[in-house]
């Protein structure tokens, strides 16, 4: 194994993309560069790209810690949608027994209950029900990110972002 010198900002970038405790810099770089163990380019794996993008999203939204949970949830959903708008449509499948959690219109969510407090998710064209306690918002975010293929570590980081 060889050693190299890298600038602090590059080191921080690599460290920010750690997905597991104890993950080596080599593993992180192989994943980010899409290299196999032999050093050849591996087949493109959307899930690794997705995981990388979530850490970047959370890093970009770090300033939102002072905002209320609903605002953080809306910004996170908007950013996730912006990274992969075609996949984001899967959130429309997430529903409660009688409540509609995601929709393409405010009216659709209001139709499921009067006390849903729908809010538009940025400029995405999607709406989300926001009248729920924080722990339910976290479960909702877990469902969204799971449906979109994010790793368990990424989901955990997003849940912590909402707490």
KAVEN-V648188 format. One record per pair of residues at least 4 apart in sequence whose C-alpha atoms are under 8 Angstrom apart, sorted by sequence separation. I is the first residue (numbers start at 0). J is the second residue. D is the distance in Angstrom with one decimal. If there is no record, write none. Layout:
# KAVEN-V648188
{{I J D} {I J D}}
This chain:
# KAVEN-V648188
{{5 9 6.5} {6 10 6.4} {7 11 6.2} {8 12 6.2} {9 13 6.3} {10 14 6.1} {11 15 6.0} {12 16 6.6} {13 17 7.0} {18 22 7.1} {22 26 6.5} {23 27 6.4} {24 28 6.1} {25 29 6.0} {26 30 6.2} {27 31 6.1} {28 32 5.8} {29 33 5.6} {30 34 6.4} {34 38 5.5} {35 39 5.5} {44 48 6.8} {45 49 6.0} {46 50 6.1} {47 51 6.2} {48 52 6.2} {49 53 6.4} {50 54 6.7} {51 55 6.6} {52 56 6.1} {53 57 6.1} {54 58 6.1} {55 59 6.1} {56 60 6.2} {57 61 6.1} {60 64 7.9} {66 70 6.3} {67 71 6.5} {68 72 6.0} {69 73 6.1} {70 74 6.2} {71 75 6.1} {72 76 6.1} {73 77 6.0} {74 78 6.1} {75 79 6.1} {76 80 6.1} {77 81 6.1} {78 82 6.4} {79 83 6.7} {80 84 4.8} {83 87 6.3} {84 88 7.1} {89 93 7.7} {94 98 6.2} {95 99 6.3} {103 107 7.3} {104 108 7.0} {105 109 6.3} {106 110 6.0} {107 111 7.1} {108 112 7.1} {109 113 5.5} {119 123 7.9} {120 124 7.1} {131 135 6.0} {132 136 6.4} {133 137 6.2} {134 138 6.3} {135 139 6.1} {136 140 6.1} {137 141 6.1} {138 142 6.2} {139 143 6.2} {140 144 6.1} {141 145 5.9} {142 146 6.0} {143 147 6.3} {144 148 6.3} {145 149 5.6} {149 153 6.1} {150 154 6.2} {151 155 6.1} {152 156 6.3} {153 157 6.3} {154 158 6.2} {155 159 6.2} {156 160 6.2} {157 161 6.5} {158 162 6.5} {5 10 6.6} {17 22 6.4} {22 27 7.0} {29 34 4.7} {34 39 5.5} {35 40 6.0} {66 71 6.5} {79 84 8.0} {94 99 5.1} {95 100 7.0} {102 107 6.2} {109 114 7.6} {119 124 7.3} {120 125 5.6} {131 136 6.5} {144 149 5.4} {145 150 7.4} {149 154 6.5} {29 35 6.6} {34 40 4.5} {35 41 5.2} {80 86 7.8} {93 99 7.7} {94 100 5.5} {102 108 6.3} {109 115 6.4} {119 125 6.1} {120 126 5.5} {145 151 8.0} {29 36 7.5} {33 40 6.0} {34 41 5.2} {64 71 7.5} {80 87 5.4} {93 100 6.6} {94 101 7.5} {101 108 7.0} {108 115 7.0} {109 116 7.7} {119 126 4.3} {120 127 6.8} {129 136 7.7} {33 41 5.7} {63 71 6.2} {79 87 7.6} {93 101 7.0} {99 107 7.5} {100 108 6.7} {109 117 7.2} {118 126 5.5} {119 127 6.5} {33 42 7.5} {91 100 7.7} {92 101 8.0} {99 108 5.3} {108 117 6.5} {117 126 6.3} {118 127 5.6} {145 154 7.4} {14 24 7.6} {17 27 6.4} {33 43 6.9} {91 101 5.3} {98 108 7.4} {117 127 5.4} {118 128 6.5} {144 154 6.3} {13 24 6.8} {16 27 6.8} {33 44 7.9} {90 101 6.5} {91 102 5.9} {117 128 4.4} {118 129 6.7} {99 111 5.8} {105 117 5.9} {116 128 5.8} {117 129 5.8} {98 111 5.0} {105 118 7.3} {115 128 5.3} {116 129 5.5} {117 130 7.6} {141 154 6.0} {13 27 6.8} {60 74 7.8} {97 111 6.4} {98 112 6.5} {105 119 7.6} {115 129 6.3} {116 130 5.4} {140 154 7.9} {13 28 7.2} {60 75 7.6} {115 130 5.0} {31 47 7.6} {114 130 6.8} {115 131 7.9} {30 47 6.8} {31 48 7.7} {140 157 7.7} {141 158 7.1} {57 75 7.6} {108 126 7.8} {140 158 7.1} {56 75 7.4} {108 127 7.6} {31 51 7.4} {104 124 7.7} {108 128 6.8} {103 124 6.0} {104 125 6.7} {105 126 6.2} {137 158 5.5} {56 78 6.6} {103 125 4.7} {104 126 6.0} {56 79 7.5} {102 125 5.8} {103 126 5.9} {101 125 6.9} {102 126 5.2} {137 161 6.6} {101 126 5.6} {102 127 6.6} {136 161 8.0} {137 162 7.9} {53 79 7.4} {101 127 4.6} {100 127 5.5} {101 128 6.5} {100 128 5.0} {133 161 7.5} {99 128 7.4} {133 162 7.2} {52 82 7.5} {16 51 6.4} {16 54 6.4} {15 54 7.1} {81 123 7.6} {77 120 5.6} {80 123 7.0} {76 120 6.7} {77 121 5.8} {77 122 7.6} {73 119 7.9} {74 120 7.4} {77 123 6.6} {73 120 5.5} {74 121 7.3} {73 121 7.1} {93 142 7.5} {93 143 7.6} {90 143 5.9} {90 146 7.4} {89 146 6.9} {89 147 7.3} {69 129 6.7} {87 147 7.0} {86 147 6.6} {72 136 7.8} {68 133 7.0} {72 140 7.9} {71 160 7.8} {72 161 6.7} {71 161 6.6} {68 161 5.7} {68 162 7.3} {53 149 7.7} {64 160 7.4} {49 148 7.2} {50 149 5.5} {54 153 6.9} {57 156 8.0} {49 149 6.1} {50 150 6.1} {53 153 6.5} {57 157 7.2} {46 148 6.0} {46 149 6.5} {50 153 6.4} {57 160 7.6} {46 150 7.6} {19 152 7.0} {18 152 5.9} {18 153 7.3}}
